[in-house]
Amino acid sequence: MYFVEYSNTQKCFHINDIETMIEQNRKNALENGSSDYFCIGMYFTYEQAEEFIKKFKKRLEERKERC
């Protein structure tokens, strides 16, 4: 499983497997860290996650154009 995460402040995406995502969340919790990345998708393959990001970027651009 691959998870797509997005940061509104950094305007960036991450694709992580579940183990990496959980490990990062645990690290943040133990170190009182924070992250503004949040999960916006879950996919069986890395390629599916990449395809989702391409489509989602278009939606973000459309939203930006309307503002």
N, C-alpha and C positions, 0 to 999 in steps of 0.2 A: 504494500500500500504506500502511496505517495500523497503527501499533503501539500497543497498550495497555500502559502501564507502571504499576506500583503501588509505593508506598512503605509499608512496615510501620511505620516510625517516624512518618510524617506522616499515615498513613491516608488517602492521597490517590491519585487516578488522574491520569495524563496520557494524552492521545492525540496522537501525533506521526506525521508522515510520516517515511519512512525517512531522507530527507536531514537533517531536523531532529534526529532521534535520533542519527545518526552524527556530525553536527557537534557536538552536545552532548558525546558520548562523547570525541571528539577534543579538545575544549576541556578537559574534565576531565583527560584524560591529559597534555596539554601543561602544564597549570597545577597538576599534582599534586592536582587536586581529587578529590572523591568524591561519589558519589550513591548513595542506597540504593534508588533506583528500579530495578526490573527488569522485563523484558518478560514479560508473561503472556498475550499474544494478538497475532495478526496478522490483519488484515482488508482486504478490497478496498475497502470504503467507510467513510467516517467514521460513517455511520449504523449499520453493522454493529458497529463498535467501541463506539458508545454503547449499543447493545442488549446487547452482552456485559457491559459495566460494570454495567448494571441487574441482570442475572442474577447476576453475581459478587458484588455488594453483598448480595444476599439470602443467598448462601452464607456470606459473612463474618458476617452477623447471626446466622444459624443456629449457626455455630461459637461465637460470643460467648455465645449463650444456653445452650449446653451446658457452658460452662466455669464 
